[in-house]
Amino acid sequence: MFSFLHLAFLYFPEDKSEYIPVVIELVVLVALCVIVFRWLLKKSRKDAEKARVLEEKIKQAKKDELHK
């Protein structure tokens, strides 16, 4: 029943040139998604490296504290 209600709102234009703005918008949004995803991957790698360095510093500080 619900799928029938959704189909009632579909619109397929006779003039196929009406698809052009939609395709352009889709391409732009997909490109933005890819850019944001790659940026997040880079940022997470940098954050992971910072966390690893901080963890090593803490371990070294505890090790030095034990040897005193």
Contacts in CASP RR format, 6 or more apart in sequence:
PFRMAT RR
TARGET T0000
AUTHOR 0000-0000-0000
METHOD contacts of the structure
MODEL  1
MFSFLHLAFLYFPEDKSEYIPVVIELVVLVALCVIVFRWLLKKSRKDAEK
ARVLEEKIKQAKKDELHK
13 19 0 8 1.000
END
